[in-house]
Structures are given as structure tokens and as C-alpha cells.
Amino acid sequence: MRSGFVALLGRPNVGKSTLCNQLVGGKVSITAVTPNTTRRAVHGVVHRATGQLVVVDTPGLHRPKTALGHRLNAAARTALDDVDAVVALVDATAAVGPGDRHALAAVLEAAGSAGPAPFVAVTKRDAARPATVAARLLEAEAAVTQLAAGDEAAAGRVEYYPVSGRTGEGTDALVDALLAVVPEGPAWYPDTPRDPLEGDAVAELVREQLLRHVRDELPHSIHCRVASAEWPVVTVEILVERESQKGIVIGRGGHVLKEVGTAARAQLPEGCFLELRVVVEPEWQSREEVLDRWGY
């Protein structure tokens, strides 16, 4: 029996949360086309007959413009501490760019000569032609070699896998490779991907639906938190930065809030009553005391 921790790292929208959910076989991370959908490290558990992997989904590495952005980058890098393996994700449908190189460099730095085992997963292989996937694998390998600055041993430790978080292609091979490098030991967690009501999971489900409904209008200005939870009633506050944004979240006649509540409620245990409130917290992304209070 083997068990260990694996961190997923990459730029925004590279497919970390989708891959995490696919590996786990259930939903532990919210997904959306909006960059920086993931704001906290999320743990999902992969169960196999031969072992267990605790997969850590991290915020996307990016150029921060707010205090929140700086904290998201710090959270992603902190997730590399005390893991047994780290996987840098590269999108098969796009050329390796500065954001990808930043993630690859972070993986090499964390791995060193005796740190966590380094991997590169070329994601979204289902959306690219085989020749494109192969070219991206070679491109990622070339970037790693260059970033290793002549340290052939460091570059040689990296393993490469083409995968699809959407269809599951290639994920079994990746899981087998990860299980081979984690230490021997008993399982860390019981046979469950994650408690659906754990922590702020309900608030994250609400934020996921908001991101899908409001699109590009105010994604970064939304924060959701559980204000109270006394079964069967769960109250979630939706916080925005300006009064004008409140109307966007509510929608004409309350239709946006109603659709968001219906979609989020469908993912909760039967009998749960979800209450949504919209609150204005001015410029919260740049206020350190607010970020401290909300646990970023």
C-alpha cells in the first residue's frame, strides 16, 4: 500500500480543477472558464487498490494586480511544501508561454535534487490533434531543459504525460506513475472524495454558478461565504465590491439569483434549503484586513 500528496500547478485555465475532479472520480473543485476560479488549495482523494493519492488543486499562477492576486500565488506555491510529487500542467491547445514557464520553473525549484517527484501533464489532449499533443510534449520538455540551466539530473527527473481531464484519457497512466513515487504507508483518508458540506464547499458551488451566469461582468469581484449552516438551512452571502454589481448578481426580477440557487441546490443533499444574500463589501480584493478575515 502506498499513499502520498500530489500538487497540481499551472497558469489559470490550464485545466487543473477539471483534471483533479477526473482523477478523484467526483467533484471536489469548482470549474469555470473564468481565470482564477480556484482561490484556495482544494484536496481530493484518489483511491486505488494499491494506494491512495491526496491531490491538491491550487490557484492558477498569474501576474497579480490586487492583494488577493498576490495571496493566490502564495497559496499555490505554499501547496508545494511537504508533497511527494508535483505536476505542472501545460495546455495542449496553446503554445508554451510565460505562464507555463513560470509553473515549470516552480516545479523544478520545488523538486531540486531530492524534493518531490516532478511531472508535466499536457492537458486537453482530447481537444488537440495527436501531432499537436506530441509537439506540445516536446515543447514542454525543451522548456524544462532550458529552465534547468544545464542541470541534466534535474531535467531528467521530470516525467511527461498527455492527459484529458474531460474524458479521462491518459489519467490512469499518470495515476500509476504517481503511485509509484509516493511512499509506502496506510491511507490518509476514508473512502470518499470529499464531504459535500465540508467547510465552504457550499459557498464555492454558489460561486461556480455565479461565474457561469455573469461571465466576464464581475468574476473577480465575487466572494461567497457560508454565513450560517443549521441543517437543513444553509445561508450563503454573495459579496461584491460595488452597489452596481449587486444588481448584476440579482438580475432583473431576481432571475440570475434564482437560477444560481437552483443550479447550486441541485448539487446538494436532498432536503437542503439554500438561502442566498447579496452584500456589498467595498474594494475587498485590495483590503488586507478583509482578506485576513476571509482566510485568504
Residue pairs with C-beta under 8 A, 6 or more apart in sequence:
1 50
1 51
1 52
1 184
1 185
1 186
1 187
2 50
2 51
2 52
2 179
2 180
2 182
2 183
2 184
2 185
3 51
3 52
3 53
3 54
3 182
3 183
3 185
3 186
3 187
3 188
4 51
4 53
4 54
4 83
4 84
4 85
4 178
4 181
4 182
4 183
4 185
5 53
5 54
5 56
5 82
5 83
5 84
5 85
5 182
6 53
6 54
6 55
6 56
6 83
6 84
6 85
6 86
6 87
6 178
6 182
7 55
7 56
7 58
7 79
7 80
7 83
7 85
7 86
7 87
7 116
8 16
8 19
8 20
8 55
8 56
8 57
8 58
8 86
8 87
8 89
9 16
9 58
9 61
9 76
9 79
9 80
9 86
9 87
9 88
9 89
9 103
9 106
9 107
10 16
10 60
10 61
10 88
10 89
10 90
10 99
10 100
10 103
11 60
11 61
11 62
11 97
11 99
11 100
11 102
11 103
12 35
12 36
12 37
12 60
12 61
12 62
12 99
13 33
13 35
13 60
13 91
14 60
14 89
14 90
14 91
14 100
14 103
14 123
15 89
15 91
15 123
15 124
15 165
16 29
16 38
16 57
16 58
16 60
16 89
17 29
17 30
17 31
17 37
17 38
17 42
17 57
18 31
18 123
18 165
18 166
19 89
19 121
19 123
19 163
19 165
19 171
20 28
20 29
20 42
20 44
20 55
20 57
20 165
21 27
21 28
21 29
21 31
21 44
21 165
22 164
22 165
22 166
22 168
22 171
23 44
23 46
23 53
23 55
23 171
23 174
23 175
24 44
24 45
24 46
24 55
24 193
24 194
25 46
25 193
26 44
26 193
26 194
27 193
27 267
28 42
28 43
28 44
28 57
28 193
28 194
29 38
29 42
29 44
29 57
30 37
30 38
30 204
30 205
30 207
30 208
30 211
31 37
31 208
32 208
32 211
32 212
32 219
34 211
34 215
34 216
34 219
35 60
35 62
35 219
36 59
36 60
36 62
36 69
36 72
36 220
37 208
37 211
38 57
38 58
38 59
38 60
39 59
39 68
39 72
39 75
39 296
40 59
40 75
40 295
40 296
41 56
41 57
41 58
41 59
41 75
41 76
41 78
41 79
42 56
42 57
43 54
43 55
43 56
43 57
43 194
44 54
44 55
44 57
44 193
44 194
45 52
45 53
45 54
45 55
45 188
45 189
45 192
45 193
45 194
46 52
46 53
46 54
46 55
46 175
47 187
47 191
48 175
48 179
50 179
51 179
51 182
51 187
52 187
52 188
52 189
53 175
53 178
53 179
53 182
54 188
54 189
56 79
56 83
58 75
58 76
58 79
59 72
59 73
59 75
59 76
60 72
60 76
61 73
61 76
61 77
61 99
61 102
61 103
61 106
62 69
62 72
62 73
62 99
63 69
64 70
64 72
64 73
66 220
66 285
66 286
67 285
67 286
67 287
67 288
67 291
68 220
68 285
68 286
68 291
68 296
69 285
71 291
71 296
72 296
75 296
77 106
80 86
80 106
80 107
80 110
80 116
83 116
84 116
84 117
84 181
84 182
84 183
85 116
85 117
85 118
85 119
85 178
85 181
85 182
86 107
86 110
86 111
86 116
86 117
86 118
86 119
87 107
87 119
87 120
87 121
87 174
87 178
88 100
88 103
88 104
88 106
88 107
88 118
88 119
88 120
88 121
89 103
89 120
89 121
89 122
89 123
90 96
90 100
90 103
90 104
90 120
90 121
90 122
90 123
90 136
90 139
90 140
91 100
91 122
91 123
91 124
91 136
92 122
92 123
92 124
92 125
92 127
92 128
92 132
92 133
92 136
92 162
93 124
93 127
93 128
93 132
95 136
95 139
96 136
96 139
96 140
96 143
100 140
100 143
101 143
101 147
104 120
104 140
104 143
104 144
104 147
105 147
107 118
107 119
107 120
107 158
108 118
108 144
108 147
108 148
108 154
108 155
108 158
110 116
110 118
111 117
111 118
111 154
111 157
111 158
112 154
113 153
113 154
117 157
117 159
117 178
117 181
118 157
118 158
118 159
119 158
119 159
119 160
119 161
119 174
119 177
119 178
120 137
120 140
120 141
120 144
120 158
120 159
120 160
120 161
121 160
121 161
121 162
121 163
121 174
122 133
122 136
122 137
122 140
122 160
122 161
122 162
122 163
123 163
123 164
123 165
124 164
124 165
124 166
125 133
125 162
125 163
125 164
125 169
125 170
126 164
126 166
126 167
126 169
127 164
127 166
128 136
133 162
136 162
137 160
137 162
140 160
141 158
141 160
144 155
144 158
145 155
148 154
148 155
159 177
161 170
161 173
161 174
161 177
162 169
162 170
163 169
163 170
163 171
163 174
164 170
164 171
165 171
194 201
195 201
196 202
196 267
196 268
196 269
197 229
197 234
197 268
197 269
200 224
200 225
200 226
202 226
202 229
202 234
202 236
202 264
202 268
202 274
203 224
203 225
203 226
203 236
204 224
205 264
205 267
205 268
206 224
206 236
206 238
206 260
206 261
206 264
206 274
206 276
207 222
207 223
207 224
207 238
208 264
209 259
209 260
209 263
209 264
210 222
210 224
210 238
210 249
210 260
211 219
211 222
212 263
213 256
213 259
213 260
214 222
214 248
214 249
214 256
217 248
218 240
218 241
218 245
218 248
218 249
220 285
221 240
221 241
221 242
221 245
221 285
222 238
222 239
222 240
222 249
223 238
223 239
223 281
223 284
223 294
224 236
224 237
224 238
224 239
225 236
225 237
225 239
225 294
226 234
226 235
226 236
226 237
227 235
227 236
227 237
227 277
228 234
228 235
229 235
231 272
232 271
232 272
232 273
233 273
233 275
234 268
234 272
234 273
234 274
234 275
235 275
235 276
235 277
236 274
236 275
236 276
236 277
237 277
237 278
237 279
238 249
238 276
238 277
238 278
238 279
239 278
239 279
239 280
239 281
239 284
240 246
240 248
240 249
240 278
240 279
240 280
240 281
241 280
241 281
241 282
241 283
241 284
241 285
242 280
242 282
243 280
245 280
246 278
246 280
248 256
249 256
249 257
249 278
250 256
250 257
250 278
251 257
251 258
251 259
257 276
257 278
260 276
261 274
261 276
264 274
265 272
265 274
268 274
281 290
284 290
284 291
284 294
285 291
